[in-house]
Amino acid sequence: MHRGREKLVRLTQTEIIEAMNEPGSVEDAIFLLRDSLELKHVTFHMNVSRAGPINYPFVRTTTPEWIFRYMLMNYVSIDPVVRAGFSATEPFGWHEIQMNEREKAVMTDSQAHGVGAHGHCFPTVDRFSRRSILSISGDASLEGWLSFIEQNFSFLRQAAQLIHEKALAELSLSIAAPALAPREAECLLWTARGKDSKAIAAILEISEYTVRSYLRTARQKLECRTLSQAVAKAIQQGLIDP
């Protein structure tokens, strides 16, 4: 895959997808996308509470100056793009977001720091409820920007999915999480909520022996040595939501 931050020769959509399918990092992919499409900036943000170690932020961006200010000002708590992106299932333009005054101030500040006049967000939600957003921006007029999005819409959705999968790989997570039987997931869920085997048996109206059996097979499927490790891994991979 193309590396570094050097400006690239403009590639076709097919060539970009082929390059993204080669080994490489999320950072490689977003710089490739920015340079090949002549975008202003590209940012990828994954909701790692459903995809990796809890409280481990996974953000990759081509805007190092802005991200420093973003963190300094603690904008993540009032960023309208993040708010909208992690609740949406379909792509949307930044101009479509309903914002309060504080959120408008964040967007004004971002433009002042070179993020771009207009942007679009491409959310990805996989079948294990792991979420990410690919956010792109440019300096074209709104009319020109919307025309660009229309021409590249399907391609950008595909790129968002590929970068999502790269992020899972960087976080050392399987794209295809192990399938737990409904009862295995239920038993792990109640374990995560602090219930022991006897209490779970009463809740689910099954025998304590059966509960232990479900927990054992769930632990084996998750390739964990202990039950606590299995619970943590199930939460990280979005298999249970305590």
Phi, psi and omega in degrees: 000150178299138184245172169073191185246014181290147176293137184256156170294138182300126182257158173284165178301319179298318180294324178294315179297318178299318179294321179292334179281349176281160177302140180166169185268169174298320179299317175305315186294318183287326176290323175300315180295314180301311186287321182291325180263001181056047177276165175285305180208160177223135176227137176241132183224122178251139176282090189286350175296341177250002188223349183198195180304131183300139180070016176257104184290136176238095179228131175232134187212155174264014183240067184299324181292317181292320184295330177295314179293321180304314180289319180300321182270359182055046182289343184303330182283345181228017180284114183292331180291317177295316179302310182289322185295322183273003173244352182266157174243348180239150179300153179207156176273151178299328182292346180273348185284131173281119187239147170274180186295322179295320180292322176299323179295323177298314181294321177297317179295322180296320179294323178294336180255024168083017181289326180129154184286325183224154181211168178218147183239133180240098180283150172230130175232115180274179187287356175253018176065023175274127188248147172211162174227135172254119184243127181237153181217159179206173183251010179291167172296162180301319179297316179294322179295315180294327176294318178298316180297317180299319182290332186245012190303305183297319179298317182293325175296319178294318179297320179299319179295317180296320180290324174304314181293324176296321179296318177300320179295319179296327179276004179060041178246146177285135175293325177256092180294151181298142180275122176262141173295152182308317181291325177297315179295319179299315181295320176295321180299313180291330173296317178299332179272008172093010181270142175271179186300321181295316180293320179297319179301318179293319181296316185269355179059047174227174183283156178297323178301319180293322177300313180298324179294316178298318180294323179295314181291325176296316179298319180294318179297324181276358178057048180243146180278330182236160180293321180297322176295321180295318178298314180298317181292321179297322178293314182299323183268007175073021181278334174223156181225086184291000000 
